[in-house]
Each structure stands twice: as structure tokens, then as C-alpha cells.
Amino acid sequence: MSIIIPTSFSTYGDATKTEGGPLRKYILAQFREDANLDWVGRLRAFLVLDELKYKHFREFRYKIKLDKELWDMVVKGVGQATVIIIDPYPIQTAIRKSLEADGAEDGHDFNSDTLISKCATAIVAGTPIVYLPSEMMKVIPSWSYEDYGTLENYTPENILAKLGGGLSAASIFAARAHAIFDVESLTNGEVSTRDAFRSPLSRIILAEVISTTRFFDKEDNKSIDILNDITSVISNQMETYFPTLSIPEKGQLIRELDSRSINHIQAADIAAGWARETLELTDERALAHTFEKLWVNGNKIK
């Protein structure tokens, strides 16, 4: 049985965080391999740098703007990025309201550490790959969940424990998990990355997911290992039902690379920094005017 999927591309991402305390936003930007990145080399030469970083871009932005042709190239080039934001604040606020609605009192029944811990778990719970066996059963029914692994291994709590715990680890993992479901076929009315398992096109969406290699700047190997294990489970079942499907080598779908020699990751650094600076001055809606795609906590904004 054959399956036709949209042409898949490798993607390259880098990330940053907004300023502030533990509820800082985590911002991941990624570019497809077919993005026009002529502006990266030209900007790097203009600034006389070996590696392009947003801190350099920000420092010399006034100078770059004087070269209108280059500035227009940069604006257009940065706009090709997909931006994925993990924003803990509304999640923590919802958790607090839920606790208070149940009669819990701040300082007695819960505190800031409790809220942050619950927030980290909720961020992982919002990704499309929690309870994976149950989700896969919606796409390719089987006689047993065990065909997809033990359900307990895919609870938010167990995934977070494998990451080492903490809000930072949860945010990195969640952003990358949402990023691997940022595929062209998930654009037919779906409003969340979790719709990948609920859409009438779910098999096509998953086929594209496991056919797209993702590269991220070096930051967190634990999230890479977990996501590769998860995509391998999906790949094994998709191969069983669609033997003609061509996928990258198992365990190698998601990788980390040094950004020093990768134009795409340097471009993602600029895009992530641009998004961060915008968020520190305004809100997510402003980003929709700049970037090609925008996801916030797994929900599609643009």
C-alpha cells in the first residue's frame, strides 16, 4: 500500500528566552532547508563576522538599516521562519485558578514552587506525543496498546522525569515536540499540533513528520533522545502499514548541530532574537505580521 505525502524538507532551529523570572517565554525559530538565505552570508560579510548572532545584529542594526537593499533582504529573509513559543504564564495562571476554585489557599495548600512544578508538567502534557500509544490507536488501530509501547512511559510525569524535571527542560522539550509537527499537511483547519492524531489526514501528517529531519542548535541532548525514541515508535508502525514509505535512519530524525558552519541555524538565531525582542515590547499578535508561521503553546496563531 502506498501513501502520497507532501514533499518534505529538513528544518533547522535555534532558540532563546525572554528576560525575567522562571515564567520567561521560550522562543524557537526554525527554517526549512529550501528557505532563501542569501541574506545570511551577505549580512555576515557586512558585519565582518565568522558566525552571525542576534546580539551582533542588534548592536549594529542602525548601521544595517542604512543599507536599504540589505535591510529589505534581512526583513524578507527573517520572515520565512516558523516561530514556536512556549509561554508558561497563562498555563500557571490557569493552574492557580483551578486550585483556588477547589478551595486551595496560596501559602497554605500551594506555593510558587508547586505552581512551577505543575506548570512544567502541563507544558509537557500539551505536546502532541504524550500518551502516544493511545494517540496512535486513533490513526492505526491495533489489538493492543502494547504494539506502541507501554502507555505509562508516555505520561507527562514520566517524560518530565526523563528530562530531569524543571520548567526549563519542559519548555525546551515542548518547543521541539511542537516543532517536529510543524508540517505542510497540518494546515487544513487544524488549530493545534495535537490535531495531528485527530485530523482526517492524520496518516499523511504523520508520514510527513517522520520524513522530515530536524536539526537544532546544541542545547539539550535529553530532549533529542526522547523525541527520537518517540518518532521511532511512530515510524515502526507507519512502515508496517505503508512499506513504501521512505524515512530517515531510525534514531537520527532529530539531531543537534553546532551553528558555526550552518547558515540555517544562524538565521534561526536571528529570527528567535527578533521574536524575543518583539515579545518584550508587545505580545504574540505582533509576531504574526513578521513571520510565516506562528505557534503558541502548540496552538496555531498563523
C-alpha positions as CSV (number, residue, x, y, z in Angstrom):
1,M,0.0,0.0,0.0
2,S,1.5,3.4,-1.0
3,I,0.9,6.7,0.6
4,I,1.5,10.1,-1.1
5,I,2.9,12.8,1.2
6,P,3.8,16.4,0.5
7,T,7.5,17.0,-0.3
8,S,9.3,17.0,3.0
9,F,12.3,19.2,3.9
10,S,14.9,19.2,6.6
11,T,14.5,22.1,9.1
12,Y,17.0,24.0,11.2
13,G,16.2,25.7,14.5
14,D,17.6,27.8,17.3
15,A,16.1,29.2,20.4
16,T,16.2,31.9,23.1
17,K,14.3,33.1,26.2
18,T,12.7,36.4,27.1
19,E,14.0,38.3,30.1
20,G,12.5,37.8,33.6
21,G,12.0,35.2,36.2
22,P,11.0,31.5,35.9
23,L,8.0,32.2,33.7
24,R,10.1,33.5,30.9
25,K,8.9,32.6,27.4
26,Y,10.9,30.1,25.4
27,I,11.1,31.0,21.7
28,L,12.2,28.6,19.0
29,A,12.6,29.7,15.4
30,Q,13.1,27.3,12.5
31,F,13.7,27.5,8.8
32,R,13.1,24.9,6.1
33,E,16.2,23.9,4.1
34,D,14.7,25.5,0.9
35,A,14.5,29.0,2.5
36,N,16.3,31.7,0.7
37,L,19.2,32.5,2.9
38,D,21.3,34.7,0.6
39,W,20.9,37.5,3.2
40,V,22.8,35.5,5.9
41,G,26.1,35.4,4.1
42,R,25.8,39.0,3.0
43,L,24.9,40.2,6.5
44,R,27.7,38.2,8.0
45,A,30.2,39.7,5.5
46,F,28.7,43.2,6.1
47,L,29.3,42.8,9.9
48,V,32.7,41.0,9.3
49,L,31.8,38.0,11.5
50,D,32.6,34.3,11.4
51,E,29.2,33.5,12.9
52,L,26.1,35.5,12.9
53,K,24.4,36.1,16.2
54,Y,21.4,38.3,17.2
55,K,23.4,40.2,19.7
56,H,25.7,41.4,16.9
57,F,22.7,42.2,14.7
58,R,21.0,44.2,17.4
59,E,24.2,46.2,18.2
60,F,24.7,47.2,14.5
61,R,21.1,47.3,13.4
62,Y,21.2,51.1,12.9
63,K,24.1,50.5,10.5
64,I,22.4,47.7,8.6
65,K,19.3,49.9,8.1
66,L,21.4,52.4,6.3
67,D,21.9,49.8,3.5
68,K,18.3,49.7,2.4
69,E,18.8,46.8,0.0
70,L,20.4,44.7,2.7
71,W,17.8,45.6,5.3
72,D,15.0,44.6,3.0
73,M,16.7,41.3,2.3
74,V,17.0,40.7,6.0
75,V,13.4,41.5,6.8
76,K,12.1,39.3,4.0
77,G,14.5,36.5,4.9
78,V,13.7,36.5,8.6
79,G,10.0,36.4,7.7
80,Q,10.4,32.9,6.3
81,A,10.8,31.5,9.8
82,T,8.3,29.5,11.8
83,V,8.3,30.7,15.4
84,I,7.2,28.3,18.2
85,I,6.6,29.9,21.6
86,I,6.2,28.2,25.0
87,D,4.6,30.7,27.4
88,P,4.3,29.4,30.9
89,Y,2.4,32.4,32.3
90,P,-1.2,31.6,31.1
91,I,-0.7,27.9,32.0
92,Q,0.4,28.8,35.5
93,T,-2.5,31.3,35.8
94,A,-5.0,28.6,34.8
95,I,-3.5,26.2,37.4
96,R,-3.7,28.7,40.1
97,K,-7.4,29.5,39.3
98,S,-8.2,25.7,39.3
99,L,-6.6,25.2,42.7
100,E,-8.3,28.2,44.2
101,A,-11.6,27.1,42.7
102,D,-11.2,23.8,44.6
103,G,-10.7,25.7,47.8
104,A,-6.9,25.6,48.0
105,E,-5.1,28.6,49.6
106,D,-1.9,30.2,48.4
107,G,0.8,29.8,51.0
108,H,-1.1,27.0,52.8
109,D,-2.1,24.4,50.2
110,F,0.3,25.5,47.5
111,N,3.2,27.9,46.8
112,S,5.2,29.3,43.9
113,D,7.3,26.1,43.7
114,T,4.1,24.0,43.5
115,L,2.8,26.1,40.7
116,I,6.0,26.0,38.7
117,S,6.2,22.2,39.1
118,K,2.6,21.8,37.9
119,C,3.2,24.2,35.1
120,A,6.2,22.2,33.8
121,T,4.1,19.0,33.8
122,A,1.2,20.8,32.0
123,I,3.6,22.2,29.3
124,V,4.7,18.6,28.6
125,A,1.1,17.4,28.7
126,G,0.3,19.9,25.9
127,T,2.6,18.3,23.4
128,P,1.3,16.0,20.7
129,I,3.2,13.0,21.8
130,V,2.0,12.4,25.4
131,Y,0.1,9.1,25.8
132,L,1.5,8.1,22.4
133,P,0.1,4.6,22.3
134,S,-3.5,5.9,22.8
135,E,-2.9,8.6,20.2
136,M,-1.5,6.1,17.6
137,M,-4.6,3.9,18.1
138,K,-6.7,6.7,16.6
139,V,-4.5,6.6,13.5
140,I,-3.7,2.9,13.1
141,P,-5.9,0.7,15.3
142,S,-4.3,-2.3,16.8
143,W,-5.3,-5.2,19.1
144,S,-3.3,-3.8,21.9
145,Y,-1.7,-0.6,23.1
146,E,1.4,-2.6,23.7
147,D,2.1,-2.6,20.0
148,Y,3.0,1.1,20.5
149,G,4.8,0.7,23.9
150,T,3.7,1.0,27.5
151,L,1.2,3.8,28.0
152,E,2.9,4.7,31.3
153,N,6.1,5.6,29.5
154,Y,4.4,8.4,27.8
155,T,2.7,10.2,30.7
156,P,3.7,13.8,31.1
157,E,5.1,13.0,34.6
158,N,7.4,10.2,33.2
159,I,8.6,12.2,30.2
160,L,9.4,15.2,32.5
161,A,11.3,12.8,34.9
162,K,13.4,11.6,31.9
163,L,14.2,15.2,31.0
164,G,15.5,15.8,34.6
165,G,12.5,17.8,35.7
166,G,12.1,21.6,35.8
167,L,10.3,24.3,33.8
168,S,13.3,25.0,31.5
169,A,13.7,21.4,30.4
170,A,9.9,21.1,29.9
171,S,9.9,24.3,27.7
172,I,12.8,23.1,25.5
173,F,11.2,19.7,25.0
174,A,7.8,21.1,24.3
175,A,9.0,23.6,21.8
176,R,10.9,20.9,19.9
177,A,8.0,18.5,20.1
178,H,5.7,21.1,18.6
179,A,8.3,21.9,16.0
180,I,8.5,18.4,14.6
181,F,4.8,18.6,14.0
182,D,5.1,21.8,12.1
183,V,4.5,20.2,8.7
184,E,2.8,21.4,5.5
185,S,0.0,18.9,5.7
186,L,-1.1,20.2,9.1
187,T,-2.7,23.2,7.5
188,N,-6.2,22.1,6.7
189,G,-8.2,23.7,9.5
190,E,-6.3,22.1,12.4
191,V,-5.7,24.5,15.2
192,S,-3.2,22.6,17.4
193,T,-0.3,20.2,16.9
194,R,-2.3,17.6,18.8
195,D,-4.7,17.6,15.9
196,A,-2.1,15.5,14.0
197,F,-3.7,12.4,15.5
198,R,-7.3,13.6,15.1
199,S,-7.3,15.0,11.6
200,P,-8.8,13.1,8.7
201,L,-5.3,13.5,7.2
202,S,-3.6,12.1,10.2
203,R,-1.7,9.3,8.3
204,I,-0.4,11.8,5.8
205,I,0.6,14.2,8.5
206,L,2.5,11.5,10.5
207,A,4.1,10.3,7.3
208,E,5.4,13.9,6.7
209,V,6.5,14.1,10.4
210,I,8.7,11.0,10.2
211,S,10.1,12.0,6.7
212,T,11.4,15.4,7.9
213,T,14.8,15.6,9.5
214,R,15.1,18.3,12.2
215,F,18.3,20.0,13.3
216,F,18.6,22.2,16.4
217,D,21.4,24.2,17.8
218,K,23.2,22.4,20.7
219,E,21.3,22.8,23.9
220,D,19.7,19.7,25.3
221,N,20.5,16.1,24.3
222,K,17.9,14.6,26.6
223,S,15.0,16.1,24.6
224,I,16.7,14.8,21.4
225,D,16.9,11.2,22.7
226,I,13.3,11.2,23.9
227,L,11.9,12.7,20.7
228,N,13.9,10.2,18.6
229,D,12.5,7.3,20.6
230,I,9.0,8.7,20.1
231,T,9.4,9.2,16.4
232,S,10.9,5.7,16.0
233,V,7.7,4.3,17.5
234,I,5.6,6.2,15.0
235,S,8.0,5.2,12.2
236,N,7.8,1.5,13.1
237,Q,4.0,1.4,12.9
238,M,3.8,3.6,9.8
239,E,6.3,1.3,8.0
240,T,4.3,-1.7,8.9
241,Y,1.2,-0.3,7.2
242,F,3.0,1.7,4.5
243,P,6.1,-0.3,3.5
244,T,6.9,2.0,0.5
245,L,7.3,5.0,2.8
246,S,10.8,6.3,2.8
247,I,12.1,7.6,6.1
248,P,15.5,8.7,7.5
249,E,17.5,6.2,9.5
250,K,15.9,5.4,12.8
251,G,17.1,7.3,15.8
252,Q,18.5,10.1,13.6
253,L,15.4,12.0,12.7
254,I,16.2,14.8,15.2
255,R,19.7,16.0,15.9
256,E,21.7,18.8,17.4
257,L,24.4,20.6,15.4
258,D,27.0,23.3,16.0
259,S,25.7,26.5,14.5
260,R,29.1,27.8,13.5
261,S,29.0,26.4,10.0
262,I,25.2,26.2,9.4
263,N,23.6,29.2,7.8
264,H,20.1,28.0,8.6
265,I,20.8,27.8,12.3
266,Q,22.4,31.2,12.3
267,A,19.3,32.5,10.5
268,A,17.2,30.9,13.2
269,D,19.3,32.6,15.9
270,I,18.4,36.0,14.3
271,A,14.7,35.1,13.9
272,A,14.4,33.9,17.5
273,G,16.2,37.0,18.8
274,W,13.9,39.2,16.7
275,A,10.8,37.4,18.1
276,R,12.1,37.7,21.6
277,E,12.7,41.5,21.3
278,T,9.3,41.9,19.8
279,L,7.7,39.9,22.7
280,E,9.5,42.0,25.3
281,L,7.8,45.1,23.9
282,T,4.4,43.8,22.9
283,D,2.5,40.5,22.6
284,E,2.4,37.4,20.3
285,R,-0.1,39.0,17.8
286,A,2.6,41.4,16.6
287,L,4.7,38.4,15.5
288,A,2.1,37.4,13.0
289,H,3.0,40.4,10.9
290,T,6.6,39.3,10.7
291,F,6.8,35.5,10.5
292,E,5.4,33.0,8.1
293,K,4.0,30.7,10.8
294,L,3.4,31.2,14.5
295,W,2.6,28.6,17.2
296,V,2.0,29.4,20.9
297,N,1.8,26.5,23.4
298,G,1.1,24.2,20.4
299,N,-1.8,26.3,19.1
300,K,-1.7,27.7,15.6
301,I,-1.8,31.5,15.6
302,K,-0.8,31.9,11.9
